[in-house]
């Protein structure tokens, strides 16, 4: 699967590019491709908002983590400011993805 970036300034894979890949490689029409990509990301977002982890086999896990309130400071002024408790999303890549990025397969990694 070859992905070309429209601009070297922002080398990122966009939802529009994903929809275009579905259109080109699977044969869905452009509206169906866009709707499928939107539905996929809406589903992931909603599961995370609901506090559920999202596990994508061979890719990685998205998890919600609750961070406690803590003291902080303004780096410009040095003034102490409280940082409120919040929920954040973390991503942990699967071993398969890590190996693929490193250019090795499971057998080569041993």
Secondary structure, DSSP 4 states (H G I P E B T S, - for coil): -----S-STT----HHHHHHHHHHHH---HHHHHHHHHHHHHHHHHHHHTT--EEETTTEEEEEEEEPPEEEE-TTT--EEEE--EEEEEEEE-HHHHHHHHT--TTTT-
